[in-house]
Amino acid sequence: MKLLFATQNKHKAKELDLLVPDAISILSLNDIGCTAEIAETGNSFEENAKIKADWVRKKYGLDCFADDSGLEIEALGGAPGIYSARYGGPERDMEKNIQKVWDKLQGHSNTRAWFRTVFYLHLEGKEYVFRGRVEGSIVFEKRGENGFGYDPIFVPKGYRETFAELGDTIKNKIGHRALATQSLLKVLSR
């Protein structure tokens, strides 16, 4: 089975490819030659995931799924949230994004945070929504070499290491996309 993941983010595509069994081949927008920037104009992860999946379904007529994911920090009222990729500016520079998180958290003792993802799936004329969330906290130093995005500053609940220190094996068991993928796979295996 081939399934189109409506993303151009190579890190997300690689992560999903590791999460699904070999019988399922995940294709990204890059794999089908789509370089269009799909505007994320929604006000929630759900809306943005649906916008991307609907756009791909309409343009290419393919079964597909899209996600919108981000980091939410309790002391910042849920920010960066849907703006996670461009929190530090439109250039999507993760160093600037992380620095802005640290700057905004200065003076806060509450570093509770969570990663959240929403998948929106078009499959054989039906639509599905899947969610994943992992609780944790923010640290004020980058730690680890694995992962991407905010992984070097996020420590999942029950661990002392950041996602970037824990690596793919652990992240792909407890992470937000891993949890949403488990629900996605239940539908795909029907």
C-alpha positions as CSV (number, residue, x, y, z in Angstrom):
1,M,0.0,0.0,0.0
2,K,1.2,3.5,-0.8
3,L,-0.1,6.5,1.1
4,L,0.7,10.1,0.5
5,F,1.7,12.2,3.4
6,A,0.9,15.8,2.6
7,T,4.2,17.3,3.8
8,Q,7.4,18.6,2.4
9,N,9.1,18.3,5.7
10,K,11.8,15.6,5.2
11,H,12.1,15.0,9.0
12,K,8.4,14.3,9.4
13,A,8.4,12.0,6.4
14,K,11.4,10.0,7.6
15,E,9.8,9.7,11.1
16,L,6.5,8.4,9.7
17,D,8.4,6.0,7.4
18,L,10.0,4.5,10.5
19,L,6.6,4.2,12.3
20,V,4.7,2.2,9.7
21,P,5.2,-1.5,8.7
22,D,7.1,-2.3,5.6
23,A,3.9,-3.2,3.8
24,I,3.0,0.6,3.8
25,S,5.1,3.0,1.7
26,I,4.8,6.6,2.8
27,L,5.3,9.1,0.0
28,S,5.8,12.8,0.6
29,L,4.8,15.7,-1.6
30,N,8.5,15.8,-2.7
31,D,8.1,12.3,-4.0
32,I,5.2,13.3,-6.3
33,G,7.0,16.5,-7.5
34,C,4.7,18.9,-5.5
35,T,6.6,22.0,-4.5
36,A,3.7,24.3,-3.8
37,E,3.5,25.9,-0.4
38,I,0.1,25.1,1.1
39,A,-1.0,28.0,3.2
40,E,-1.8,27.0,6.8
41,T,-4.6,29.6,7.4
42,G,-6.4,27.6,10.1
43,N,-6.7,28.6,13.8
44,S,-6.0,25.1,15.1
45,F,-3.9,22.0,14.4
46,E,-7.1,20.3,13.2
47,E,-8.0,23.1,10.7
48,N,-4.5,23.2,9.3
49,A,-4.2,19.5,8.9
50,K,-7.6,19.5,7.1
51,I,-6.6,22.4,4.8
52,K,-3.5,20.5,3.7
53,A,-5.2,17.2,3.2
54,D,-8.2,18.8,1.3
55,W,-5.8,20.7,-0.9
56,V,-3.8,17.6,-1.9
57,R,-7.0,15.6,-2.4
58,K,-8.5,18.2,-4.6
59,K,-5.4,18.9,-6.7
60,Y,-4.2,15.3,-7.1
61,G,-7.3,13.2,-6.4
62,L,-5.2,10.9,-4.2
63,D,-5.9,9.3,-0.8
64,C,-3.6,11.2,1.6
65,F,-3.1,12.4,5.1
66,A,-1.7,15.6,6.5
67,D,-0.6,16.6,9.9
68,D,-0.2,19.8,11.9
69,S,2.0,19.5,14.9
70,G,3.6,21.8,17.4
71,L,4.9,22.5,20.8
72,E,2.5,24.1,23.4
73,I,3.8,25.6,26.6
74,E,1.5,26.1,29.6
75,A,3.1,29.3,30.9
76,L,2.9,30.9,27.4
77,G,-0.8,30.2,27.0
78,G,-0.2,27.3,24.6
79,A,2.4,29.2,22.5
80,P,4.0,28.6,20.1
81,G,1.2,26.2,19.1
82,I,0.3,26.4,15.4
83,Y,3.1,28.9,14.9
84,S,5.8,26.4,16.2
85,A,7.7,26.3,12.9
86,R,7.8,30.1,12.5
87,Y,7.7,31.2,16.1
88,G,11.0,33.1,15.8
89,G,10.2,34.6,12.3
90,P,8.9,33.6,8.9
91,E,12.2,32.0,7.9
92,R,11.5,29.0,10.1
93,D,14.9,29.1,11.8
94,M,14.8,26.6,14.7
95,E,17.6,28.4,16.5
96,K,15.5,31.5,16.6
97,N,12.4,29.6,17.5
98,I,14.2,27.9,20.5
99,Q,15.7,31.2,21.6
100,K,12.3,32.9,21.6
101,V,10.8,30.1,23.7
102,W,13.6,30.6,26.2
103,D,13.2,34.4,26.1
104,K,9.5,34.2,26.7
105,L,9.9,31.6,29.5
106,Q,12.4,33.8,31.5
107,G,11.0,34.4,34.9
108,H,8.6,31.5,34.7
109,S,9.1,28.5,37.0
110,N,6.4,26.5,35.2
111,T,8.1,24.9,32.2
112,R,5.3,22.3,31.6
113,A,4.9,21.7,27.9
114,W,3.5,19.2,25.4
115,F,3.8,18.2,21.8
116,R,0.6,17.7,20.0
117,T,-0.2,16.5,16.5
118,V,-3.4,16.0,14.5
119,F,-3.6,13.8,11.4
120,Y,-6.4,14.4,8.9
121,L,-6.9,11.4,6.5
122,H,-8.8,11.1,3.2
123,L,-9.2,7.3,2.5
124,E,-11.5,5.7,0.0
125,G,-14.1,8.6,0.2
126,K,-14.0,8.8,4.0
127,E,-12.4,11.3,6.3
128,Y,-10.7,10.6,9.6
129,V,-9.0,12.6,12.4
130,F,-6.3,11.2,14.7
131,R,-4.6,12.9,17.6
132,G,-1.4,12.4,19.6
133,R,0.0,14.2,22.6
134,V,3.1,13.8,24.8
135,E,3.5,15.7,28.0
136,G,6.9,17.0,29.2
137,S,8.8,20.1,30.1
138,I,11.3,22.6,28.6
139,V,14.9,22.8,29.5
140,F,17.1,25.8,29.1
141,E,20.0,24.1,27.2
142,K,20.0,22.2,24.0
143,R,20.8,18.6,24.7
144,G,21.3,15.7,22.2
145,E,22.0,15.3,18.5
146,N,18.9,13.3,17.3
147,G,15.5,14.5,16.3
148,F,14.6,17.9,14.9
149,G,12.7,21.1,15.8
150,Y,12.3,21.5,19.6
151,D,13.5,18.0,20.4
152,P,16.8,19.2,22.0
153,I,14.9,21.3,24.6
154,F,11.9,19.0,25.3
155,V,12.1,16.3,28.1
156,P,9.1,13.9,27.9
157,K,7.4,13.1,31.2
158,G,9.0,10.1,33.0
159,Y,12.4,10.7,31.4
160,R,15.4,12.8,32.2
161,E,16.7,13.1,28.6
162,T,15.4,15.3,25.8
163,F,13.8,13.8,22.7
164,A,17.1,14.6,21.0
165,E,19.0,12.5,23.5
166,L,16.5,9.6,23.6
167,G,16.7,9.1,19.9
168,D,14.3,7.6,17.4
169,T,13.7,4.3,19.2
170,I,12.1,5.9,22.2
171,K,10.5,8.9,20.5
172,N,8.9,6.6,18.0
173,K,7.2,4.7,20.9
174,I,6.0,7.6,23.0
175,G,6.0,10.7,20.7
176,H,2.9,12.6,19.6
177,R,3.2,11.5,15.9
178,A,3.8,7.9,17.1
179,L,0.5,7.9,19.0
180,A,-1.4,9.4,16.1
181,T,0.2,6.9,13.8
182,Q,-1.0,4.0,15.9
183,S,-4.6,5.2,15.4
184,L,-4.0,5.7,11.7
185,L,-2.6,2.2,11.3
186,K,-5.8,0.7,12.9
187,V,-7.9,2.3,10.1
188,L,-5.4,1.3,7.4
189,S,-5.4,-2.3,8.5
190,R,-9.2,-2.7,8.2
